[in-house]
């Protein structure tokens, strides 16, 4: 059963996102044995490590969004997809952590699931099959947020973000581009110049407002995957903002972090598309008016 916004806020109460080490480092420093991980164990009061990790994952995702936007506008469509893929991957990791139902890696894949959000207890156990870690984390994301499919969402971005990629499995496409020789990866040099420029033109516009693409010959998977990353960014920033509204200890850190991100983007990445900057300005802020509606969560 997924946590509601109020339950998430309670779980992360007394947290400020300013832990000096990661959750993974915390686990490593427990010096648990292989048998301990096979049998499983409970840890408590570690949610500040997790919240700190979420903040770092958010920053990583934002940087990848900016980079993907730049790449696909410059004609590097395949590598733009890989970059937007990682934005999505970091965001779903962050969203899974807000649910306290996620996996991490400590010499093997580790399952981390809350057992009592009020007491801040988390059950830790090793996963016997540690392959396909990316696939596992995406699967966990869809499980954690599956209830949204039958409920009213926060807004249209949520309704988009909870869905899988419309052009197929994200991890498989990333692997195909990176590791295989195939016709629909790194095809940019083979495009005729007219079609190439059509795709670049499409990539300059918001996929949320400009639905029809000028190029009809190729599936513009990099643009559509960036759209998905932006939608999931909305999901994560909304959830963190809700925690900040309910948690004064986190609120000041949240405001500081968001302000620093916006300042850095404006100073260092002036060529980010206007439509993305506008969404950053709407979402990378503290909104004190946000309210919970458990009909949607």
Legacy VTK file of the C-alpha trace (Angstrom):
# vtk DataFile Version 3.0
C-alpha trace
ASCII
DATASET POLYDATA
POINTS 297 float
0.000 0.000 0.000
1.454 3.333 -1.042
1.969 6.151 1.424
-0.270 9.226 1.235
1.214 12.715 1.192
0.456 13.118 4.898
2.104 9.799 5.697
5.154 10.781 3.667
5.362 14.055 5.599
5.170 12.164 8.903
7.805 9.688 7.770
10.205 12.535 6.970
9.405 14.661 10.026
12.473 15.909 11.910
14.514 15.549 8.714
16.319 18.427 7.028
17.943 16.744 3.979
21.392 17.813 5.166
22.865 14.439 6.140
26.635 14.311 5.729
26.683 10.862 4.152
24.457 8.831 1.867
22.047 6.077 2.837
24.280 3.594 1.034
27.282 4.701 3.121
25.159 4.328 6.240
24.410 0.717 5.311
28.044 -0.004 4.505
29.109 1.362 7.879
26.769 -1.059 9.660
29.203 -3.820 8.633
26.399 -6.326 8.208
27.310 -9.808 7.026
26.086 -11.641 3.960
23.906 -13.728 6.279
22.394 -10.584 7.797
21.338 -9.413 4.358
20.006 -12.838 3.440
17.883 -12.990 6.604
16.912 -9.325 6.614
16.955 -6.794 9.439
15.214 -3.630 10.617
16.823 -0.190 10.844
15.266 2.949 12.329
15.593 6.727 12.147
17.525 6.784 8.876
15.049 8.814 6.831
17.213 11.927 6.817
19.827 9.993 4.851
17.100 9.031 2.396
15.752 12.589 2.098
19.286 13.869 1.496
19.694 11.284 -1.262
16.406 12.403 -2.833
17.679 15.984 -2.970
20.855 14.823 -4.719
18.870 12.709 -7.176
16.730 15.751 -7.965
19.814 17.821 -8.806
21.203 15.026 -10.981
17.897 14.804 -12.845
17.738 18.560 -13.447
21.254 18.579 -14.901
20.385 15.697 -17.214
17.211 17.469 -18.343
19.244 20.567 -19.230
21.842 18.449 -21.041
19.251 16.415 -22.958
17.493 19.590 -24.063
20.775 20.973 -25.395
21.742 17.743 -27.159
18.486 17.231 -29.035
18.406 20.881 -30.153
21.933 20.459 -31.533
21.076 17.308 -33.468
22.460 14.622 -31.142
19.169 12.762 -30.910
20.394 9.344 -29.803
22.663 10.617 -27.073
19.932 13.069 -26.076
17.674 10.104 -25.394
20.304 8.394 -23.238
20.694 11.613 -21.246
16.947 12.071 -20.767
16.748 8.395 -19.833
19.073 9.045 -16.909
16.985 12.047 -15.878
14.008 9.682 -15.706
16.043 7.055 -13.882
17.166 9.506 -11.192
13.617 10.825 -10.804
12.012 7.417 -10.369
14.699 6.572 -7.810
13.773 9.722 -5.918
10.053 9.025 -6.149
10.520 5.456 -4.927
12.400 6.829 -1.937
9.549 9.188 -1.049
7.455 6.023 -0.756
10.178 4.381 1.367
9.927 1.437 -1.006
13.064 1.239 -3.107
16.222 -0.677 -3.905
19.851 0.292 -3.463
23.209 -1.384 -3.979
25.677 -2.577 -1.329
27.804 -5.171 -3.171
24.433 -6.592 -4.203
20.934 -5.272 -4.758
19.173 -4.446 -1.487
15.426 -4.144 -0.940
14.397 -1.303 1.409
10.732 -1.159 2.466
9.085 0.793 5.282
7.478 -1.331 7.992
6.139 1.489 10.170
6.378 5.020 8.796
5.464 6.561 12.169
8.220 4.700 14.011
10.484 5.214 10.989
11.316 1.520 10.681
12.665 0.138 7.402
13.163 -3.516 6.538
16.401 -4.299 4.718
16.991 -7.546 2.845
19.241 -8.673 0.008
17.752 -9.539 -3.372
18.916 -12.921 -4.627
18.882 -11.949 -8.302
20.848 -8.715 -8.555
20.780 -8.396 -12.342
18.662 -5.900 -14.300
18.826 -3.286 -11.552
17.483 -0.517 -13.791
14.518 -2.641 -14.836
13.855 -3.477 -11.192
13.753 0.158 -10.140
11.388 1.137 -12.948
9.148 -1.822 -12.065
9.106 -0.676 -8.431
8.141 2.830 -9.528
5.159 1.591 -11.521
4.111 -0.568 -8.559
4.459 2.309 -6.084
2.338 4.649 -8.190
-0.043 2.185 -9.849
-2.986 3.449 -7.780
-2.823 6.761 -9.664
-4.032 5.044 -12.806
-7.515 4.714 -11.339
-7.652 8.052 -9.518
-7.710 11.719 -10.312
-4.175 13.051 -10.637
-2.706 16.269 -9.279
-2.484 17.690 -12.812
-1.772 16.523 -16.334
1.943 16.200 -15.627
1.201 13.553 -12.991
-1.051 11.732 -15.423
1.816 11.598 -17.917
4.589 10.854 -15.417
3.016 7.724 -13.953
2.818 6.070 -17.360
5.461 4.017 -19.095
7.306 5.330 -22.130
4.985 5.303 -25.141
7.687 3.983 -27.499
8.667 0.932 -25.473
10.728 -0.096 -22.488
13.030 2.782 -21.488
15.861 0.627 -20.159
15.831 -1.662 -23.180
16.022 1.284 -25.572
18.879 2.793 -23.554
20.746 -0.527 -23.750
20.048 -0.834 -27.455
21.484 2.609 -28.174
24.496 2.133 -25.922
25.482 -1.450 -26.543
24.003 -2.719 -29.808
24.391 -1.999 -33.498
20.950 -1.124 -34.830
19.374 1.095 -37.467
17.347 3.289 -35.101
20.297 4.372 -32.935
22.891 6.947 -33.925
21.078 7.406 -37.217
21.672 11.172 -37.360
24.375 11.048 -40.054
22.080 9.021 -42.313
19.216 11.524 -42.200
18.750 13.833 -45.148
19.318 17.431 -44.126
15.685 18.490 -44.557
14.432 15.781 -42.204
17.283 16.497 -39.789
16.286 20.159 -39.549
12.616 19.243 -39.097
13.498 17.166 -36.033
15.677 19.941 -34.617
12.785 22.375 -35.092
10.445 20.019 -33.237
12.965 19.716 -30.420
12.873 23.473 -29.842
9.203 23.428 -28.832
7.417 22.161 -25.754
6.000 18.658 -26.292
3.201 19.635 -23.902
1.859 22.335 -26.250
3.214 21.411 -29.701
1.838 17.912 -30.183
2.179 17.555 -33.952
5.736 16.937 -35.082
7.073 18.275 -38.392
9.015 15.095 -39.052
6.656 12.221 -39.797
9.273 9.692 -40.925
10.946 8.993 -37.583
9.738 8.434 -34.034
11.251 11.329 -32.099
11.904 9.183 -29.032
14.387 11.619 -27.457
11.827 14.451 -27.365
9.100 12.193 -26.008
11.392 10.792 -23.327
12.364 14.312 -22.255
8.644 15.059 -21.944
8.344 12.104 -19.579
11.289 13.348 -17.495
9.713 16.790 -17.140
6.442 15.207 -15.995
8.240 13.106 -13.381
10.150 16.186 -12.236
6.771 17.692 -11.415
5.854 14.603 -9.386
9.017 14.728 -7.285
9.079 18.485 -6.677
5.403 18.443 -5.686
6.031 15.691 -3.149
9.110 17.388 -1.686
7.222 20.675 -1.489
4.487 18.938 0.476
7.047 17.583 2.946
8.456 21.112 3.308
5.002 22.568 4.026
4.453 20.096 6.854
8.034 20.045 8.132
9.503 23.382 9.228
12.897 21.817 9.831
13.124 20.802 6.180
11.405 23.915 4.843
14.358 26.298 5.127
16.729 23.765 3.512
14.222 23.104 0.744
13.862 26.809 -0.011
17.638 27.285 0.001
18.247 24.308 -2.266
15.596 25.332 -4.788
16.822 28.928 -4.870
20.390 27.748 -5.453
19.266 25.468 -8.284
17.389 28.230 -10.083
20.298 30.643 -9.697
22.765 28.071 -11.028
20.565 27.224 -14.022
20.159 30.890 -14.960
23.868 31.618 -14.618
25.371 28.451 -16.071
22.826 27.173 -18.578
21.322 30.240 -20.295
20.461 28.254 -23.433
17.970 25.918 -21.758
14.694 26.088 -23.681
12.315 28.795 -22.529
9.503 26.314 -21.915
11.722 24.257 -19.590
12.916 27.356 -17.731
9.319 28.438 -17.224
8.469 25.083 -15.647
11.609 25.239 -13.485
10.479 28.658 -12.259
7.058 27.243 -11.378
8.272 24.064 -9.676
11.703 24.797 -8.189
10.193 27.017 -5.525
8.449 26.695 -2.173
4.665 26.879 -2.498
3.079 27.345 0.918
-0.431 27.026 -0.540
-0.044 23.389 -1.510
-2.704 21.225 0.143
-3.261 17.513 0.461
-6.059 15.766 -1.330
-5.950 12.096 -0.431
-8.476 11.430 -3.146
-5.496 11.611 -5.478
-2.892 9.814 -3.395
LINES 1 298
297 0 1 2 3 4 5 6 7 8 9 10 11 12 13 14 15 16 17 18 19 20 21 22 23 24 25 26 27 28 29 30 31 32 33 34 35 36 37 38 39 40 41 42 43 44 45 46 47 48 49 50 51 52 53 54 55 56 57 58 59 60 61 62 63 64 65 66 67 68 69 70 71 72 73 74 75 76 77 78 79 80 81 82 83 84 85 86 87 88 89 90 91 92 93 94 95 96 97 98 99 100 101 102 103 104 105 106 107 108 109 110 111 112 113 114 115 116 117 118 119 120 121 122 123 124 125 126 127 128 129 130 131 132 133 134 135 136 137 138 139 140 141 142 143 144 145 146 147 148 149 150 151 152 153 154 155 156 157 158 159 160 161 162 163 164 165 166 167 168 169 170 171 172 173 174 175 176 177 178 179 180 181 182 183 184 185 186 187 188 189 190 191 192 193 194 195 196 197 198 199 200 201 202 203 204 205 206 207 208 209 210 211 212 213 214 215 216 217 218 219 220 221 222 223 224 225 226 227 228 229 230 231 232 233 234 235 236 237 238 239 240 241 242 243 244 245 246 247 248 249 250 251 252 253 254 255 256 257 258 259 260 261 262 263 264 265 266 267 268 269 270 271 272 273 274 275 276 277 278 279 280 281 282 283 284 285 286 287 288 289 290 291 292 293 294 295 296
